[in-house]
Amino acid sequence: MGQTKTINTTVLTGLEVSGFDAEDFIELPFVLTQTTMPVSRVNVPCQDDVAKWSYLSSIRLHEVDADVDLLIGTDSPKVLEPWELINSQCGGPYAVRTRVGWVINGPLCAGDPGGAGVKSGCTVVTANHVSVEHLENMLMQQYNHDFTERTYDEQLEMSREDIKFMNIVKDTTVLNNEHYCIDLPFRVEDPVLPNNRCVALQRLQSLKRRFNRDISFKAQYIDFLNNMLEQGYAEKVTASEPTPKQGKVWYIPQHGVYHPTKGKLRVVFDCGCTYKGTSLNSQLLQGPDFTNTLIGVLLRFREEPIAVMADINAMFHQVRVPHKHVNFLRFLWWPNGDAIKEPEECRMCVHLFGAVSSPSCSNYALRRTAEDNALQYSPDVLSTVKTNFYVDDCLKSTVTEEDAVKLIHGLTSLCKKGGFHLQKWVTNSPKVFALIPSNIRAVSLENMDLDRDQFPVERALGMQWCVQGDTFSFRTAVQERPHTRRGILSVVSSLYDPLGFLSPFIIPAKLLLQELCRMNLKWDEPVPSVFSRYWSEWLSELQHMSGFKGERCIKPKDFGTQLKAELHHFSDASQTGYGTFSYLRLESTDSVHVSFITGKTPVAPLKQLTIPCLELAAAVLAVRVNTMLLKELQLPLQRSFFWTDSTTVLKYIFNETKRFYTYVANRVSIIREATDKDQWRYVNTKDNPADEASRELRAQEFGKGKWLKGPDFLHLPAAKWPKLDLDSSLG
């Protein structure tokens, strides 16, 4: 999501071009764009407006016959540097002469001086809260999503601040009334903050105006905050309480945010709000990242046939804050939400949603729960707490229904000892589901009739889980966007597919974005008609992808006793893109099963590279994906195998004497350090599923491609796999 910042703006009008040196260039700082300006032509003062004030008679403004296209803010002091000032009189405007001309500030009344301060029915002063979406950040997020396996090359160690955070939480964590209490991890031991009550009061008045405009928003907001007070997550500050010392109080503004898919309102405390150069978040240590990787939790969720899913109710709010720190969490609220009354002072008693330290504190408390009760629960329950939670969501798969029932009871009991209540349980097993109390089932399943009703589609970490068929489906109904670089990037970024099921289909959209980048089109410039038609065709094909489903479980039912498990990675490249597909080959006493695990399909870089170089890049990608899978999968895996249809890549890997150029040498070094030569195999192009990762795959071909099930030869014994004559081909 984009950052949010308040921008104070000044409208520059009446430029004295004749007095401005053309060589006197001033570079503006980072420029933000917006589809509509918050001002119009009526905000631009003219000579007639100035003429109403005799003390401004010496000012001559140029006539401006144009819309306002640029707002220059106070972050450009050189432009707004005052050269001459004419003070206001009788409540009128004042004038400042800057390097670019006269700037008129204050009321420009349509009637007599001293009037209402309104010109043509439009207020002169406008305060804007602008939501800024940095497209470069969106691109970086997409690239980082495409290359998450890079993070497994080396593990990040704790910083000095992380160590300090850990010392604070270890020393201050106590268990009171089945809830952990942890100090706010301040950067300094005894923080002193300015009194920012005026900011909280101002934001509360903005909230009051929103209430007047939106009755539904008001009702949901009041219910949310009243519920927090009833639950004990927050409390009113009593009049009899001693006044805290100066610098020991901080007020946190709040605002409402709707969940993008659930439509549910959540009140968020703005801990990043600054006053006199500081904010609560700037005073807190963020702490180390205890969160499991999303792709790791999803991969482990696919390992066994019986799947269960739940989440922790209000996870952050289950971790208490000691009394000595609660006054840093004050906020203003009306009695019972009645905005006519004077606001009261309240304060949070828990780690709140919006504080930079809350994720680490809550995750630490959850793990501490498992550590403190390790002797009372099975290793499977303890391991689930540590490896199968993604923040407050738990996704777990088990071998049998009996294991699932034991796990549900064990997890529920263990988490409760730390104040964490698991709820919204979902499972693909009717037998397990029948044993889950109705009050802790998912809302859509509370009153479900097992004999007549079908399981609905649930969300599993953002993915659509069809519980009845135990498959993943994908949301392909995207919001209509303009045919511009910005619009296309928005649509492509909205397609959520962390495991790469749709990767062969999405690569044409990535190639289109790359071509528009190569053409150096502006972000909001309409794309050429030929690309617009191509994009429309791709969007229409996207709708047909709604019927595609990927198997959740990587094991078939009644597979039997597993004897062997291997990862097989296939890589390939073309002039436009490269990629790798990874499969799990399971072997039992009487059968072999091959499952798609993950796929990666990056586009080729803008800088032209030869096909062998791209094939080598694909091989490196396969190695990195293998490193990631070996770390995340909780399976007894044997040696991995790597397949390529490039004999050149195999020559690079097998060669012991040749000195390569830097590009090749660096990548061969990565491959040889992570794998042995005998793990690399040759596959014919027609049998290589990664061939479909390096070219466009249409919607009608999608479900039929060999990329989903892997090549047929993997179902055969290893003796019948393709072989390459090393002497003739690589000698």
ZAMARGU-4260 file (C-alpha; in steps of 0.2 Angstrom, whole numbers, plus 5000, padded with zeros to 4 digits):
<rodrens>
0) 5000/5000/5000 | 5005/5018/4997 | 5011/5029/5011 | 5000/5043/5018 | 5006/5060/5022
5) 4999/5077/5024 | 5004/5090/5011 | 5003/5109/5015 | 5001/5117/4998 | 5002/5135/4991
10) 4994/5139/4974 | 5007/5150/4964 | 4998/5163/4953 | 5002/5179/4944 | 5020/5174/4940
15) 5031/5189/4935 | 5039/5180/4920 | 5048/5196/4915 | 5057/5197/4932 | 5062/5179/4932
20) 5079/5174/4926 | 5077/5159/4914 | 5094/5152/4919 | 5089/5153/4938 | 5084/5134/4939
25) 5076/5127/4954 | 5075/5109/4955 | 5059/5103/4964 | 5059/5089/4977 | 5050/5072/4974
30) 5034/5077/4964 | 5018/5068/4968 | 5004/5065/4955 | 4985/5065/4957 | 4971/5062/4945
35) 4961/5077/4951 | 4968/5093/4959 | 4959/5099/4975 | 4958/5116/4968 | 4951/5124/4952
40) 4952/5140/4942 | 4940/5149/4955 | 4954/5148/4968 | 4966/5158/4957 | 4966/5177/4962
45) 4964/5190/4948 | 4968/5208/4947 | 4949/5212/4951 | 4951/5203/4967 | 4967/5213/4972
50) 4959/5229/4967 | 4946/5228/4981 | 4960/5231/4993 | 4968/5248/4992 | 4984/5243/5001
55) 4987/5230/4987 | 4986/5243/4973 | 5004/5242/4969 | 5002/5223/4964 | 5000/5218/4946
60) 4995/5201/4943 | 4996/5192/4926 | 4980/5185/4919 | 4980/5166/4921 | 4969/5157/4909
65) 4973/5139/4913 | 4969/5125/4926 | 4980/5123/4941 | 4992/5109/4937 | 5006/5111/4950
70) 5005/5114/4969 | 5022/5119/4976 | 5023/5115/4995 | 5033/5121/5009 | 5046/5107/5005
75) 5053/5119/4992 | 5058/5134/5003 | 5069/5142/4989 | 5054/5144/4978 | 5043/5152/4992
80) 5057/5163/4999 | 5049/5180/5003 | 5057/5195/4995 | 5044/5207/5000 | 5029/5207/5011
85) 5013/5217/5012 | 5003/5214/5028 | 4985/5212/5029 | 4973/5225/5033 | 4954/5225/5039
90) 4954/5206/5039 | 4960/5205/5021 | 4973/5195/5012 | 4992/5198/5013 | 5004/5197/4998
95) 5021/5189/4998 | 5033/5192/4983 | 5043/5177/4979 | 5056/5172/4966 | 5042/5167/4954
100) 5030/5182/4958 | 5016/5188/4970 | 5007/5175/4980 | 4991/5181/4988 | 4986/5172/5004
105) 4970/5175/5014 | 4951/5179/5010 | 4947/5185/4993 | 4929/5189/4995 | 4916/5191/4981
110) 4908/5205/4991 | 4914/5218/5003 | 4930/5217/5012 | 4928/5208/5028 | 4915/5196/5021
115) 4914/5178/5022 | 4930/5173/5014 | 4922/5164/5000 | 4925/5167/4981 | 4912/5161/4969
120) 4905/5148/4982 | 4922/5140/4983 | 4933/5141/4999 | 4950/5148/4997 | 4959/5137/5010
125) 4958/5118/5008 | 4967/5105/5019 | 4970/5089/5010 | 4975/5072/5017 | 4983/5064/5002
130) 4986/5045/5000 | 5002/5043/4990 | 5005/5027/4980 | 5023/5026/4975 | 5023/5016/4959
135) 5042/5012/4961 | 5037/5004/4977 | 5024/4994/4969 | 5036/4988/4956 | 5049/4983/4969
140) 5036/4974/4979 | 5031/4964/4963 | 5049/4960/4960 | 5052/4955/4978 | 5037/4943/4977
145) 5044/4936/4961 | 5061/4933/4969 | 5057/4928/4987 | 5069/4913/4986 | 5084/4925/4986
150) 5081/4928/5005 | 5086/4910/5008 | 5104/4912/5002 | 5109/4920/5018 | 5100/4922/5035
155) 5099/4939/5042 | 5105/4941/5059 | 5098/4952/5073 | 5103/4970/5073 | 5109/4979/5089
160) 5091/4986/5090 | 5084/4969/5088 | 5095/4963/5103 | 5090/4977/5113 | 5071/4973/5109
165) 5074/4955/5115 | 5082/4960/5131 | 5067/4972/5135 | 5054/4959/5131 | 5063/4944/5140
170) 5066/4955/5156 | 5048/4962/5157 | 5037/4948/5151 | 5025/4942/5165 | 5010/4931/5164
175) 4995/4939/5173 | 4977/4931/5173 | 4982/4920/5158 | 4988/4935/5148 | 5006/4940/5145
180) 5011/4958/5149 | 5025/4966/5140 | 5033/4983/5141 | 5032/4995/5127 | 5050/4993/5119
185) 5055/5011/5120 | 5072/5016/5112 | 5076/5026/5127 | 5073/5019/5145 | 5064/5035/5151
190) 5055/5043/5136 | 5049/5061/5137 | 5036/5066/5124 | 5027/5082/5120 | 5009/5084/5124
195) 5000/5081/5107 | 4982/5082/5114 | 4978/5096/5101 | 4982/5084/5087 | 4971/5070/5093
200) 4957/5083/5096 | 4959/5090/5078 | 4958/5072/5071 | 4943/5068/5082 | 4934/5083/5074
205) 4937/5077/5057 | 4930/5060/5062 | 4914/5069/5068 | 4912/5077/5051 | 4914/5059/5043
210) 4900/5053/5055 | 4889/5067/5049 | 4891/5061/5031 | 4890/5042/5034 | 4878/5035/5046
215) 4883/5017/5043 | 4901/5021/5046 | 4897/5030/5062 | 4887/5015/5068 | 4901/5002/5065
220) 4914/5014/5072 | 4905/5016/5088 | 4901/4997/5090 | 4920/4994/5087 | 4926/5006/5100
225) 4912/5002/5113 | 4917/4983/5111 | 4935/4987/5115 | 4930/4996/5131 | 4918/4981/5135
230) 4932/4968/5132 | 4944/4978/5143 | 4956/4981/5129 | 4954/5000/5133 | 4948/5009/5148
235) 4942/5027/5152 | 4954/5038/5162 | 4945/5042/5179 | 4945/5060/5185 | 4952/5054/5202
240) 4968/5047/5194 | 4984/5057/5198 | 4990/5068/5183 | 5005/5060/5175 | 5021/5068/5175
245) 5025/5080/5160 | 5031/5071/5145 | 5023/5054/5151 | 5007/5056/5140 | 5004/5053/5122
250) 4988/5054/5112 | 4985/5043/5097 | 4973/5048/5084 | 4962/5035/5076 | 4953/5032/5060
255) 4942/5018/5052 | 4948/5006/5038 | 4937/4994/5029 | 4944/4977/5025 | 4946/4976/5006
260) 4937/4959/5004 | 4927/4957/5020 | 4920/4975/5020 | 4922/4975/5039 | 4927/4990/5048
265) 4943/4991/5059 | 4948/5005/5069 | 4967/5009/5067 | 4977/5019/5079 | 4989/5031/5070
270) 5005/5028/5080 | 5015/5036/5066 | 5006/5053/5068 | 5020/5066/5071 | 5020/5081/5083
275) 5035/5092/5085 | 5045/5080/5076 | 5041/5064/5085 | 5028/5050/5085 | 5025/5035/5096
280) 5032/5023/5082 | 5048/5033/5081 | 5050/5030/5100 | 5047/5011/5099 | 5059/4997/5093
285) 5052/4987/5079 | 5060/4971/5085 | 5065/4956/5075 | 5053/4948/5062 | 5046/4932/5070
290) 5033/4929/5057 | 5035/4913/5046 | 5036/4916/5028 | 5019/4915/5019 | 5025/4903/5006
295) 5032/4892/5019 | 5016/4891/5029 | 5006/4887/5012 | 5018/4874/5007 | 5017/4865/5024
300) 4998/4867/5023 | 4999/4856/5007 | 5009/4841/5014 | 4995/4830/5021 | 4977/4825/5016
305) 4968/4832/5032 | 4968/4851/5032 | 4963/4862/5047 | 4963/4881/5048 | 4959/4894/5062
310) 4964/4911/5067 | 4967/4920/5084 | 4954/4932/5090 | 4961/4949/5091 | 4979/4943/5093
315) 4988/4959/5097 | 4975/4964/5110 | 4978/4948/5120 | 4995/4955/5125 | 4994/4967/5139
320) 5004/4983/5142 | 5009/4987/5160 | 5001/5001/5170 | 5017/5012/5169 | 5015/5013/5150
325) 4997/5014/5147 | 4997/5033/5147 | 5007/5033/5131 | 4992/5025/5123 | 4979/5038/5127
330) 4965/5043/5114 | 4950/5054/5114 | 4932/5047/5113 | 4915/5053/5116 | 4904/5045/5129
335) 4895/5030/5121 | 4900/5038/5104 | 4889/5053/5106 | 4898/5066/5096 | 4888/5080/5104
340) 4896/5078/5121 | 4913/5083/5126 | 4926/5069/5122 | 4933/5059/5136 | 4951/5053/5139
345) 4953/5034/5136 | 4968/5023/5135 | 4973/5006/5127 | 4978/4993/5140 | 4985/4981/5126
350) 4998/4981/5112 | 4988/4989/5098 | 4986/4987/5079 | 4996/5001/5072 | 5011/5001/5084
355) 5027/4996/5075 | 5032/4985/5089 | 5015/4975/5091 | 5019/4961/5078 | 5035/4956/5086
360) 5028/4958/5104 | 5012/4947/5100 | 5022/4934/5090 | 5035/4933/5105 | 5021/4930/5117
365) 5013/4916/5106 | 5030/4907/5105 | 5033/4910/5124 | 5017/4902/5127 | 5023/4886/5118
370) 5040/4887/5127 | 5032/4889/5145 | 5021/4874/5142 | 5032/4863/5132 | 5031/4849/5145
375) 5012/4848/5144 | 5010/4846/5126 | 5015/4835/5111 | 5029/4840/5100 | 5017/4841/5085
380) 5007/4854/5095 | 5022/4864/5100 | 5029/4863/5082 | 5013/4869/5075 | 5014/4885/5085
385) 5032/4889/5079 | 5030/4884/5061 | 5012/4884/5055 | 5006/4901/5060 | 5007/4917/5049
390) 5004/4931/5061 | 4986/4926/5068 | 4982/4913/5055 | 4985/4894/5058 | 4986/4882/5043
395) 4990/4864/5047 | 4988/4847/5038 | 4989/4830/5046 | 4990/4812/5040 | 4974/4806/5049
400) 4958/4813/5055 | 4963/4807/5073 | 4978/4817/5072 | 4968/4832/5067 | 4956/4831/5081
405) 4971/4829/5094 | 4979/4844/5086 | 4964/4855/5087 | 4961/4851/5106 | 4980/4853/5110
410) 4982/4869/5100 | 4966/4877/5108 | 4971/4872/5125 | 4989/4878/5123 | 4985/4895/5116
415) 4972/4898/5129 | 4986/4897/5142 | 4994/4913/5134 | 4977/4922/5132 | 4975/4917/5114
420) 4959/4911/5108 | 4958/4900/5092 | 4942/4902/5083 | 4934/4901/5065 | 4940/4883/5063
425) 4938/4875/5045 | 4943/4858/5039 | 4940/4847/5024 | 4935/4832/5034 | 4917/4830/5039
430) 4922/4819/5053 | 4934/4831/5061 | 4921/4846/5057 | 4908/4837/5067 | 4919/4836/5083
435) 4922/4855/5082 | 4911/4865/5094 | 4899/4876/5083 | 4904/4892/5093 | 4922/4891/5087
440) 4918/4886/5069 | 4921/4899/5055 | 4906/4910/5053 | 4900/4903/5037 | 4900/4885/5045
445) 4892/4889/5062 | 4875/4882/5057 | 4880/4870/5043 | 4870/4854/5041 | 4883/4840/5037
450) 4870/4829/5028 | 4864/4843/5016 | 4875/4858/5015 | 4892/4859/5005 | 4907/4867/5012
455) 4910/4885/5006 | 4925/4893/4998 | 4936/4899/5012 | 4951/4911/5012 | 4968/4903/5016
460) 4981/4917/5018 | 4973/4926/5004 | 4971/4911/4993 | 4953/4904/4988 | 4952/4887/4996
465) 4937/4876/4990 | 4935/4865/5005 | 4923/4853/4997 | 4935/4848/4983 | 4950/4852/4993
470) 4957/4863/4979 | 4964/4881/4977 | 4955/4892/4965 | 4959/4910/4960 | 4949/4927/4960
475) 4950/4933/4942 | 4936/4947/4943 | 4948/4962/4943 | 4943/4980/4944 | 4942/4990/4928
480) 4957/5001/4926 | 4963/5013/4912 | 4974/5006/4898 | 4989/5014/4905 | 5005/5008/4913
485) 4998/5012/4930 | 4982/5003/4926 | 4990/4988/4919 | 5002/4987/4934 | 4988/4988/4946
490) 4979/4974/4938 | 4994/4962/4937 | 4999/4966/4955 | 4981/4962/4961 | 4983/4944/4955
495) 4987/4934/4970 | 4996/4918/4967 | 5011/4915/4979 | 5014/4897/4974 | 5015/4901/4955
500) 5000/4891/4949 | 4996/4904/4936 | 5013/4909/4932 | 5013/4903/4914 | 4997/4913/4910
505) 5003/4929/4919 | 5020/4931/4910 | 5012/4939/4894 | 5005/4953/4905 | 5023/4955/4913
510) 5030/4956/4895 | 5018/4969/4890 | 5023/4980/4905 | 5041/4977/4901 | 5038/4983/4883
515) 5029/4999/4889 | 5043/5002/4900 | 5055/5000/4886 | 5045/5013/4876 | 5047/5025/4891
520) 5028/5029/4891 | 5022/5040/4906 | 5012/5031/4919 | 4996/5039/4915 | 4998/5040/4896
525) 4986/5029/4886 | 4995/5014/4878 | 4996/5013/4859 | 4981/5005/4851 | 4990/4988/4847
530) 4995/4986/4865 | 4977/4991/4871 | 4969/4977/4860 | 4982/4965/4866 | 4978/4969/4884
535) 4959/4968/4882 | 4961/4951/4874 | 4972/4945/4889 | 4959/4952/4901 | 4945/4942/4892
540) 4955/4927/4894 | 4958/4930/4912 | 4940/4928/4915 | 4941/4910/4908 | 4954/4906/4921
545) 4941/4907/4935 | 4937/4888/4932 | 4955/4883/4935 | 4959/4874/4951 | 4975/4868/4959
550) 4976/4853/4971 | 4979/4858/4989 | 4987/4842/4994 | 5002/4835/4986 | 4998/4817/4991
555) 4984/4807/4983 | 4971/4799/4995 | 4976/4781/5001 | 4993/4783/4993 | 5000/4770/5005
560) 5017/4769/5014 | 5029/4782/5007 | 5046/4776/5003 | 5054/4790/4994 | 5052/4809/4991
565) 5062/4819/4979 | 5061/4837/4972 | 5063/4839/4953 | 5066/4856/4946 | 5065/4860/4927
570) 5072/4876/4920 | 5071/4884/4903 | 5073/4901/4894 | 5068/4910/4879 | 5073/4928/4872
575) 5058/4935/4882 | 5058/4926/4898 | 5064/4911/4908 | 5058/4901/4923 | 5058/4885/4933
580) 5044/4873/4939 | 5047/4862/4954 | 5038/4845/4957 | 5038/4833/4972 | 5040/4815/4966
585) 5033/4803/4979 | 5036/4784/4978 | 5026/4771/4988 | 5027/4752/4987 | 5016/4751/4972
590) 5014/4768/4964 | 5022/4785/4960 | 5014/4802/4962 | 5020/4818/4955 | 5014/4835/4961
595) 5017/4853/4956 | 5025/4863/4970 | 5029/4880/4964 | 5033/4890/4948 | 5043/4905/4944
600) 5042/4914/4927 | 5052/4931/4927 | 5054/4941/4911 | 5071/4942/4903 | 5080/4958/4907
605) 5079/4973/4896 | 5097/4972/4893 | 5099/4959/4879 | 5107/4943/4884 | 5111/4927/4874
610) 5099/4912/4876 | 5113/4902/4885 | 5115/4916/4898 | 5097/4916/4901 | 5096/4897/4902
615) 5110/4898/4915 | 5100/4911/4925 | 5085/4899/4925 | 5097/4886/4932 | 5102/4897/4946
620) 5084/4901/4949 | 5080/4882/4951 | 5094/4880/4963 | 5088/4895/4974 | 5070/4888/4973
625) 5077/4871/4979 | 5086/4879/4994 | 5069/4887/4999 | 5059/4871/4997 | 5072/4861/5007
630) 5070/4873/5021 | 5051/4875/5021 | 5045/4858/5017 | 5044/4846/5033 | 5046/4830/5023
635) 5060/4817/5023 | 5067/4823/5006 | 5081/4814/4997 | 5093/4822/4984 | 5085/4834/4972
640) 5087/4833/4953 | 5089/4848/4941 | 5083/4846/4923 | 5088/4857/4908 | 5087/4856/4889
645) 5102/4866/4887 | 5118/4856/4884 | 5128/4873/4885 | 5122/4875/4903 | 5127/4857/4907
650) 5144/4860/4899 | 5146/4875/4910 | 5142/4865/4926 | 5152/4850/4922 | 5168/4859/4916
655) 5183/4858/4928 | 5196/4867/4918 | 5189/4882/4908 | 5190/4900/4914 | 5173/4908/4911
660) 5169/4926/4909 | 5162/4935/4925 | 5143/4932/4921 | 5145/4914/4918 | 5158/4911/4932
665) 5147/4919/4945 | 5132/4908/4941 | 5142/4892/4939 | 5149/4895/4956 | 5132/4897/4964
670) 5126/4881/4956 | 5142/4871/4961 | 5142/4877/4979 | 5124/4872/4981 | 5123/4856/4971
675) 5133/4841/4964 | 5136/4838/4946 | 5127/4821/4946 | 5111/4830/4952 | 5110/4838/4935
680) 5101/4830/4920 | 5096/4833/4902 | 5078/4833/4896 | 5072/4835/4879 | 5063/4851/4875
685) 5047/4843/4871 | 5047/4834/4888 | 5052/4850/4898 | 5037/4857/4907 | 5047/4873/4910
690) 5046/4876/4891 | 5029/4883/4895 | 5037/4895/4907 | 5047/4904/4894 | 5033/4907/4882
695) 5015/4913/4882 | 5002/4900/4887 | 4984/4904/4882 | 4969/4901/4893 | 4962/4887/4883
700) 4978/4878/4884 | 4981/4881/4902 | 4973/4866/4910 | 4981/4854/4897 | 4999/4859/4899
705) 5012/4847/4905 | 5018/4860/4917 | 5004/4856/4930 | 5008/4837/4931 | 5026/4836/4926
710) 5033/4825/4912 | 5027/4807/4910 | 5044/4800/4913 | 5044/4805/4931 | 5031/4791/4934
715) 5044/4778/4928 | 5058/4770/4938 | 5074/4781/4938 | 5083/4768/4926 | 5070/4774/4912
720) 5073/4792/4914 | 5081/4802/4899 | 5100/4800/4898 | 5113/4810/4888 | 5129/4804/4881
725) 5141/4814/4891 | 5156/4810/4880 | 5148/4815/4864 | 5138/4830/4870 | 5148/4837/4884
730) 5166/4832/4879
</rodrens>
